[in-house]
Amino acid sequence: MRIAVRYYSRGGSTEKAARAIAREAGERAETTDKPLNRRVDLLFIGSGIYKGHIDSHVKDFIESLSPDKVGKAVFFSTAMMGGGKSDEEVRKLLEKKGIPMDTRTFHCHGQFLFFHRGHPDRKDLLDAEIFAKKIIRK
Ligand SMILES: Cc1cc2nc3c(=O)[nH]c(=O)nc-3n(C[C@H](O)[C@H](O)[C@H](O)COP(=O)(O)O)c2cc1C
């Protein structure tokens, strides 16, 4: 199975989650600045949540995708409060491109100012790995 991991992270928290997922997938985590250069069966795509939304770099990246490039997408995020409505935001963007999104998503806390210092922590990153393992095995 061909897998890619793409993320956008302003502060480094989503990057940590992306790296944990990529470790499990045996791939490199790359930012959304790097286009997909080959077809993948599974695309893990992650973003920090800013003012309730994913970053515009992630939106632009999704816009660049097509169903012949991606079999299925899996969304993950880090946020102060949680993923919130971002699942639906991403699902709609992917739907417009004809790409199915797995109903399973991964969210964990990311550090923001003095909230959730040290997150994602070791447990969060282990959870991210376990999440990736489940997705990849099914
Ligand atoms: C400008 C800004 C706006 C944010 N808005 C939200 C928000 O609306 N909801 C939330 O849960 N977290 C919010 N956060 C917290 C981030 O989602 C959190 O720190 C996340 O882990 C950032 O990911 P990153 O380190 O990969 O950039 C915001 C952070 C910043 C810097």
The ligand as a Gaussian input file, in Angstrom:
#p B3LYP/6-31G(d) Opt

LIG

0 1
 C       -3.613000      32.176000      15.662000
 C       -4.068000      30.937000      16.390000
 C       -5.416000      30.632000      16.455000
 C       -5.848000      29.476000      17.122000
 N       -7.180000      29.182000      17.155000
 C       -7.593000      28.038000      17.753000
 C       -8.970000      27.663000      17.740000
 O       -9.829000      28.339000      17.191000
 N       -9.328000      26.514000      18.367000
 C       -8.416000      25.714000      18.995000
 O       -8.808000      24.683000      19.530000
 N       -7.106000      26.039000      19.001000
 C       -6.676000      27.170000      18.397000
 N       -5.349000      27.495000      18.389000
 C       -4.390000      26.574000      19.017000
 C       -3.753000      25.679000      17.964000
 O       -4.729000      24.936000      17.275000
 C       -2.778000      24.715000      18.613000
 O       -1.759000      25.434000      19.262000
 C       -2.211000      23.758000      17.572000
 O       -1.523000      22.712000      18.223000
 C       -1.307000      24.487000      16.620000
 O       -0.693000      23.574000      15.783000
 P        0.766000      23.837000      15.225000
 O        1.705000      23.936000      16.422000
 O        1.026000      22.652000      14.391000
 O        0.723000      25.105000      14.461000
 C       -4.897000      28.635000      17.746000
 C       -3.534000      28.949000      17.666000
 C       -3.116000      30.084000      17.000000
 C       -1.633000      30.392000      16.919000

